[in-house]
Amino acid sequence: MLSESAKDIAGYEGKYAVTTDGRVYSHSRVDDGGKLRKGRWLKPNVYGYGYLQVSLYSEGVAKKHKVHRLVAETFIDNKKLCPQVNHKNGIKTDNNVSNL
């Protein structure tokens, strides 16, 4: 179940959410065949450079997203339009919002 620290991901509202600690959740839904798919936590893959990534689907098309970017875009205000998201402690798998 989702906690209060989770928000829907922009562009995937009602489909996917991300938490402040970097976990990604797929909301419950009815698939194209009419079958109920329960919500679940997604298991991220380690991307070639050591970052975690997940595949998010929209209209049957998958797109890979780096988890730290999802957290930053969802929870960090980017008024200066900075193009990069860095990990403060250098650990690329630590995607807590306080580490970005």
HUDA-V69100 format. One record per pair of residues at least 4 apart in sequence whose C-alpha atoms are under 8 Angstrom apart, sorted by the first residue. I is the first residue (numbers start at 0). J is the second residue. If there is no record, write none. Layout:
# HUDA-V69100
i	j
I	J
I	J
This chain:
# HUDA-V69100
i	j
1	5
1	24
2	18
4	18
4	19
5	16
5	17
5	18
5	19
6	16
6	17
6	18
6	73
7	11
7	12
7	13
7	14
7	15
7	16
7	17
7	73
8	12
8	15
8	16
8	17
8	69
8	73
9	73
11	15
11	16
11	57
12	16
13	26
14	25
14	26
14	27
14	28
15	23
15	24
15	25
15	26
15	55
16	23
16	24
16	25
16	26
17	21
17	22
17	23
17	24
17	69
17	70
17	73
18	22
18	23
18	70
19	70
19	74
19	95
19	96
20	70
20	94
20	95
20	96
21	66
21	67
21	70
21	93
21	94
21	95
21	96
22	40
22	41
22	66
23	40
23	41
23	66
24	38
24	39
24	40
24	41
25	38
25	39
25	40
25	41
26	37
26	38
26	39
27	35
27	36
27	37
27	38
27	39
28	35
28	36
28	37
28	38
29	33
29	34
29	35
29	36
30	34
30	35
30	36
41	53
42	53
43	51
43	52
43	53
43	66
44	51
44	52
44	53
45	49
45	50
45	51
45	52
46	50
46	51
46	52
49	91
49	92
50	65
50	66
50	67
50	91
50	92
51	65
51	66
51	67
51	91
51	92
52	63
52	64
52	65
52	66
53	63
53	64
53	65
53	66
54	61
54	62
54	63
54	64
55	61
55	62
55	63
55	64
56	60
56	61
56	62
57	61
64	68
64	69
65	69
66	70
66	94
67	71
67	84
67	94
67	95
67	99
68	72
68	84
69	73
70	74
70	75
70	94
70	95
70	96
71	75
71	84
71	96
71	99
72	76
72	77
74	96
75	96
77	81
84	99
85	89
85	99
86	90
86	91
86	93
86	94
86	98
86	99
87	98
87	99
88	98
93	98
94	98
94	99
95	99
